[in-house]
Amino acid sequence: MIEIERKFLVTSNNFKNEAQKSTRIMQGFLNTDPERTVRIRIKGDYGFITVKGIGNESGTSRFEWEKEINVNDAEQLLKICEPGIIEKTRYEIQSGRHTVEVDEFFGQNQGLIVAEIELNHENESFLKPDWLGKEVTGDPKYYNAQLSKNPFVLW
């Protein structure tokens, strides 16, 4: 239940040529308190509810609990989420023994592209694709909950 990941900005669209899969995602937040966010997500044809806890000092690790829910329930819950629905396409790219998930945002976050790499421990090494740029792990403005309140177009 502890999620360990690092986040990076993406410097080019070259990742699209390497992607094995892409999925459209729509998500909103029932609660954006930094100590416990509650997210509703529709990913393709599936619905999910996710609770995330506050991150550690580096922002690399935090509690995460997720359950699949009926997509119709997820659609109804999105209607009562806080303002600022996130729309994005997630691309999955194999990089060595890890999968890099690249999120290309739309709507109010158009132009933002962020990559995440989930790890088994904080100091785990990984193969860094050449299109990964500046690391933004632990920078709250890149958290989806914050992007729903302070979208990229306002920066």
Secondary structure, DSSP 8 states (H G I E B T S, - for coil): -EEEEEEEEE--TTHHHH-SEEEEEEEEEEEEETTEEEEEEEETTEEEEEEEEEE-TTSSEEEEEEEEE-HHHHHHHHTTS-S--EEEEEEEEEETTEEEEEEEE-GGGTT-EEEEEE-SSTT------TTEEEE-TT-GGGSHHHHHHS-GGG-
